[in-house]
């Protein structure tokens, strides 16, 4: 069975993409990736990914690989947040 994330968590990813927020994500492996949230796409395996732009490089990260999402440097303070994402449901 394919791993999924909850609708509530998915909303956070949609919001940061809509706002083009600066984000830092932490993967379950501990690796951190920062940049501008761009879009949510579906790859050829039907897995949702967030695209992040950093220094003209676009990186796509599977949503189920993300352990923590941090939105920062937004002009509106309420748009800055940190959310820990529980392990994906299988």
N, C-alpha and C positions, 0 to 999 in steps of 0.2 A: 504494500500500500504506500502511496506517495505521501511525503510529509507536507503538512499544510500549516498556515498560521491563522489566527482568529481574525474575524472581521474588524474587531476593535484595533488590533495591531496594524492591520492593513490600512486603516484610516490614517494612522500616523504617517505612513509612507506616502499616501496620496496627498496629505496636507503639505509635507515638506517639498514635494515635487511641484505642487500648485504654487507655492510661495517662492520657489527657486532658492530655498534656504541653504545656507552653509551648514553642512552636517559632518559629523564624525560617526562612523559605525565601527563597532567592535564585533568581529566574527567570533564564532564559538571557539576557533583556534587561538584567539587572543590577538590576532592581527588587527590593526586599526587602519581605516581608510577615510580620508577627508576630502571634501570638495563640495561642489554645488549639486544639490539634488536636481535631477533633470526630468526623469520620466520613469514610468513603470512599464516594462515590456514583458512579453512572453517568448521564451526561447523555443527552439524546435522540439524540445522535450516537454513542452507545455508547463514549464516552470516559470513562475513570475520572478522578475529581476528588477532591481532599481538601478538606473544608470546615474553615475556620478561623474561630473566633469571637474578635472583638476589639471591646471596648466595645459589646456588644450588636448588633454588625453581623456577619453571617455572609457569608464570601466563599468561593466555590468556585474552585479552581485546578486546571487539568489537570495530572496527574502528569507528562506528557511535557514540560510547560513549565518544570519545576523543575530547576535546575542544582545546588543545594546545599540540604541539610536539616540544620538544627541544632536539637537538643532541649536545653533549658536550664532551670534553676531547679527541677529535680526534687529531691525530698527525698533520694532515693537517688542518690548521686553517679554510680554506674555507669549510671544511666538517662540521663545527659547525654552527648551525642555530637554529632559533626559528620561528615556524609558528603557527599562530592562525588559527584554523579551524572553519569555520562558521557552524552553526547548520545544521545537516543533512537534505537533501532534502527528502520529503515524497511523 
